[in-house]
Amino acid sequence: MQTVSSTADLDAIDSMETVLAVRDLKVVFSGFQALKGVNLDVGDQEIVTIIGPNGAGKSTLLDAIVGKSPVASGQVIYHGQDITNKNSHEIARMGIGRKFQNPNVYNDLSVFENILLALKGNHTVFSSIRSKMTRLKKEKIELVLDQIGLLDKGYTKVASLSHGQKQWVEIGMVIAQDPTVVLLDEPTAGMTADETHLTGEIIKAIAQSHSVVVIEHDMEFVKQIAQRIVVLHQGEKLAEGSVGEIQSNPRVIEVYLGREQIDSAA
């Protein structure tokens, strides 16, 4: 899947079926407005990348979508159904999977067992490990391992993996739940350059059968994966467009990209 670089490409994306929509979303913490009426649309099998300075409201937006942060007003709509402020577990069962910034994996178990635990319908470590290993389960796990590039490490303990590989395991655990939408919060944090590039290729492969929303700071990585970029600033949408449009937007350069260029040069 190629990076979007033209208005024509964005028009094609606009014609996609909207899987996830956020409408005038507001989140307030003790009087502080973390989100001030944000709108977002995610199309079928589309990669939307969200960027912005620290404190812009990026993680809060994902938290609100999955029911982790209470929505003060506005709506989260999934496949036409209002899911605003529903229980997080219910939202996950409906088909929205979320990966947080730090890997949340079982270090003492193998990669294969971690994916087994995450399979849709399994609820506890004990019931998952003790349940009968069917051919369909094994094939599903192997498919996920192949998608995240860890098929050859299926029986390796997660504790012995690199930080980047642990991130891939958690991405695999999200995919194993059969979501329609995958939300990834800074999936390349702490990775090497090679791991970061491979993560981009994994995400592009995932997007062939899922809609993906990615929060990220690494602009080279964003350029690798982004079909459409949304820029948040102080709880509001500052800009939206293709990579080229965002890179040339004066306001984005002023509040975000200019700072990132200074940081990278330091």
C-alpha positions as CSV (number, residue, x, y, z in Angstrom):
1,M,0.0,0.0,0.0
2,Q,1.5,3.3,-1.1
3,T,1.6,6.6,0.7
4,V,-1.1,9.0,-0.4
5,S,0.5,12.0,-2.2
6,S,-2.3,13.7,-4.2
7,T,-5.7,15.2,-3.8
8,A,-7.1,12.5,-6.2
9,D,-5.9,9.8,-3.8
10,L,-7.6,11.6,-0.9
11,D,-10.8,11.8,-2.9
12,A,-10.7,8.1,-3.4
13,I,-10.3,7.6,0.4
14,D,-13.3,10.0,0.9
15,S,-15.4,7.5,-1.1
16,M,-14.5,4.6,1.2
17,E,-17.1,3.2,3.6
18,T,-16.7,4.9,7.0
19,V,-16.1,2.2,9.6
20,L,-15.4,4.5,12.6
21,A,-16.6,8.1,13.0
22,V,-16.0,10.6,15.8
23,R,-18.3,13.5,15.9
24,D,-17.7,16.7,17.9
25,L,-16.0,14.7,20.7
26,K,-15.3,16.5,24.0
27,V,-13.4,15.1,26.9
28,V,-13.1,17.0,30.2
29,F,-10.8,16.2,33.1
30,S,-11.5,18.2,36.3
31,G,-12.5,21.2,34.3
32,F,-9.7,20.9,31.7
33,Q,-10.8,20.3,28.2
34,A,-8.6,17.5,26.8
35,L,-10.6,17.3,23.6
36,K,-12.6,20.3,22.3
37,G,-14.9,19.0,19.6
38,V,-12.8,16.6,17.6
39,N,-14.1,15.0,14.4
40,L,-12.5,12.0,12.7
41,D,-13.5,9.5,10.0
42,V,-11.8,6.2,9.4
43,G,-12.5,4.3,6.2
44,D,-12.5,0.6,5.5
45,Q,-8.9,-0.7,5.2
46,E,-7.5,2.8,5.6
47,I,-4.5,3.9,7.6
48,V,-5.0,7.1,9.5
49,T,-2.1,8.5,11.3
50,I,-2.5,11.0,14.2
51,I,0.3,13.4,15.0
52,G,0.8,16.4,17.2
53,P,2.8,17.8,20.1
54,N,2.7,16.2,23.6
55,G,-0.5,17.0,25.3
56,A,-2.4,17.5,22.1
57,G,-5.0,14.9,23.0
58,K,-3.9,12.0,20.8
59,S,-4.0,9.2,23.4
60,T,-7.1,10.7,25.0
61,L,-8.9,10.4,21.6
62,L,-8.1,6.7,21.5
63,D,-9.1,6.3,25.1
64,A,-12.4,7.9,24.4
65,I,-13.1,5.7,21.4
66,V,-12.6,2.5,23.4
67,G,-14.5,3.8,26.5
68,K,-11.4,4.3,28.7
69,S,-11.9,8.1,29.0
70,P,-15.5,9.3,29.6
71,V,-16.9,11.4,26.8
72,A,-18.5,14.7,28.0
73,S,-20.3,15.3,24.7
74,G,-20.2,14.2,21.1
75,Q,-20.4,10.7,19.6
76,V,-18.3,7.7,18.7
77,I,-20.0,5.8,15.9
78,Y,-18.9,2.3,14.8
79,H,-20.5,0.8,11.7
80,G,-23.4,3.2,12.1
81,Q,-24.0,2.4,15.8
82,D,-23.4,4.9,18.6
83,I,-20.9,3.3,21.0
84,T,-20.2,6.4,23.1
85,N,-19.2,5.6,26.6
86,K,-19.9,1.9,26.3
87,N,-17.9,-0.5,28.4
88,S,-14.3,-1.1,27.1
89,H,-14.7,-4.9,27.0
90,E,-18.0,-4.5,25.1
91,I,-16.3,-2.2,22.6
92,A,-13.4,-4.7,22.2
93,R,-15.9,-7.5,21.5
94,M,-17.7,-5.4,18.9
95,G,-14.4,-5.2,16.9
96,I,-12.2,-2.3,18.0
97,G,-8.8,-3.5,19.2
98,R,-6.4,-1.2,21.0
99,K,-2.6,-1.4,21.6
100,F,-1.2,0.9,24.3
101,Q,2.3,2.6,24.3
102,N,4.0,0.0,26.4
103,P,3.9,-3.7,25.5
104,N,1.5,-5.6,27.8
105,V,2.5,-9.2,27.2
106,Y,3.1,-12.4,29.2
107,N,7.0,-12.6,29.4
108,D,7.1,-16.1,30.9
109,L,5.0,-17.6,28.1
110,S,6.0,-18.3,24.5
111,V,5.0,-16.0,21.6
112,F,2.5,-18.8,20.5
113,E,0.9,-18.9,23.9
114,N,0.5,-15.1,24.1
115,I,-1.4,-15.2,20.8
116,L,-3.4,-18.2,22.0
117,L,-4.5,-16.2,25.1
118,A,-5.7,-13.3,22.9
119,L,-7.8,-15.4,20.5
120,K,-11.4,-14.3,20.4
121,G,-13.5,-16.3,22.9
122,N,-10.7,-17.1,25.3
123,H,-11.0,-15.2,28.6
124,T,-8.5,-16.5,31.2
125,V,-4.9,-17.8,31.1
126,F,-6.0,-21.1,32.6
127,S,-8.9,-21.8,30.3
128,S,-6.9,-20.7,27.2
129,I,-3.8,-22.9,28.0
130,R,-5.9,-25.9,29.0
131,S,-8.4,-25.7,26.1
132,K,-8.0,-28.2,23.3
133,M,-5.7,-27.0,20.5
134,T,-7.7,-27.5,17.4
135,R,-6.3,-27.4,13.9
136,L,-8.2,-24.1,13.2
137,K,-6.8,-22.5,16.3
138,K,-3.2,-23.5,15.4
139,E,-3.7,-22.2,11.8
140,K,-5.1,-18.9,13.1
141,I,-2.2,-18.4,15.5
142,E,0.4,-19.3,12.8
143,L,-1.3,-16.8,10.4
144,V,-1.0,-14.1,13.1
145,L,2.6,-15.0,13.8
146,D,3.3,-14.7,10.1
147,Q,1.7,-11.3,9.9
148,I,3.9,-9.9,12.6
149,G,7.0,-11.6,11.3
150,L,7.5,-13.9,14.3
151,L,6.5,-17.3,12.8
152,D,10.0,-18.6,13.4
153,K,9.9,-17.5,17.1
154,G,6.5,-19.1,18.0
155,Y,7.9,-21.2,20.8
156,T,10.4,-18.6,22.1
157,K,9.7,-17.1,25.5
158,V,8.6,-13.5,25.1
159,A,11.1,-12.5,27.8
160,S,14.0,-13.2,25.5
161,L,12.7,-11.1,22.6
162,S,13.9,-7.6,21.8
163,H,11.7,-4.6,22.8
164,G,10.5,-4.2,19.2
165,Q,9.6,-7.9,18.9
166,K,7.6,-7.6,22.1
167,Q,5.7,-4.7,20.5
168,W,4.9,-7.0,17.5
169,V,3.7,-9.7,19.9
170,E,1.2,-7.3,21.3
171,I,0.1,-6.1,17.9
172,G,-0.5,-9.8,17.1
173,M,-2.5,-10.2,20.3
174,V,-4.8,-7.4,19.1
175,I,-5.1,-8.9,15.6
176,A,-6.0,-12.3,17.1
177,Q,-9.2,-10.8,18.6
178,D,-10.5,-10.3,15.0
179,P,-11.1,-6.5,15.2
180,T,-12.3,-4.5,12.3
181,V,-10.4,-1.4,13.6
182,V,-6.9,-1.5,15.1
183,L,-5.8,1.4,17.2
184,L,-2.0,1.7,17.8
185,D,-0.5,4.2,20.3
186,E,3.1,4.9,19.4
187,P,3.9,1.4,18.2
188,T,7.5,2.2,17.3
189,A,8.5,3.8,20.7
190,G,11.9,2.5,21.7
191,M,12.6,0.6,18.5
192,T,15.7,0.5,16.4
193,A,15.5,2.0,12.9
194,D,15.3,-1.5,11.4
195,E,12.5,-2.5,13.7
196,T,10.6,0.7,13.0
197,H,10.7,0.1,9.3
198,L,9.6,-3.5,9.7
199,T,6.7,-2.3,11.9
200,G,5.6,0.0,9.1
201,E,5.5,-3.0,6.7
202,I,3.5,-5.0,9.3
203,I,1.0,-2.2,9.7
204,K,0.6,-1.9,5.9
205,A,0.0,-5.6,5.7
206,I,-2.6,-5.5,8.5
207,A,-4.4,-2.7,6.7
208,Q,-5.2,-5.1,3.8
209,S,-7.9,-6.5,6.0
210,H,-8.3,-4.0,8.9
211,S,-8.8,-0.2,9.4
212,V,-5.8,1.1,11.3
213,V,-5.4,4.3,13.4
214,V,-1.8,5.1,14.5
215,I,-0.5,7.7,16.9
216,E,3.1,8.4,16.1
217,H,5.9,11.1,16.5
218,D,8.5,9.7,14.0
219,M,7.7,11.6,10.8
220,E,9.8,9.2,8.6
221,F,7.6,6.3,9.9
222,V,4.5,8.4,9.3
223,K,5.5,9.0,5.7
224,Q,6.1,5.3,5.3
225,I,2.6,4.3,6.3
226,A,0.2,7.2,6.2
227,Q,-2.7,7.4,3.8
228,R,-4.1,10.4,5.6
229,I,-2.7,12.4,8.5
230,V,-4.7,14.2,11.2
231,V,-2.9,16.8,13.3
232,L,-4.1,17.6,16.8
233,H,-3.1,20.6,18.8
234,Q,-4.4,21.6,22.3
235,G,-7.3,19.2,22.0
236,E,-8.5,20.4,18.6
237,K,-7.9,19.2,15.0
238,L,-5.4,21.6,13.5
239,A,-5.2,20.1,10.0
240,E,-5.9,17.0,7.9
241,G,-4.6,15.8,4.6
242,S,-1.9,13.9,2.7
243,V,1.7,13.8,3.7
244,G,2.6,16.5,1.3
245,E,-0.2,18.8,2.4
246,I,0.7,18.4,6.1
247,Q,4.4,19.0,5.5
248,S,3.6,22.2,3.7
249,N,0.9,23.5,6.0
250,P,2.2,26.7,7.7
251,R,0.3,26.2,10.9
252,V,1.5,22.6,11.3
253,I,5.1,23.7,10.7
254,E,4.7,26.4,13.3
255,V,3.2,24.3,16.1
256,Y,4.7,20.8,15.4
257,L,6.9,20.0,12.4
258,G,9.2,23.0,13.0
259,R,9.8,21.8,16.5
260,E,10.3,18.2,15.4
261,Q,13.0,19.4,12.8
262,I,14.8,21.3,15.5
263,D,14.7,18.3,17.8
264,S,16.1,16.0,15.1
265,A,18.9,18.4,14.3
266,A,19.9,18.7,18.0
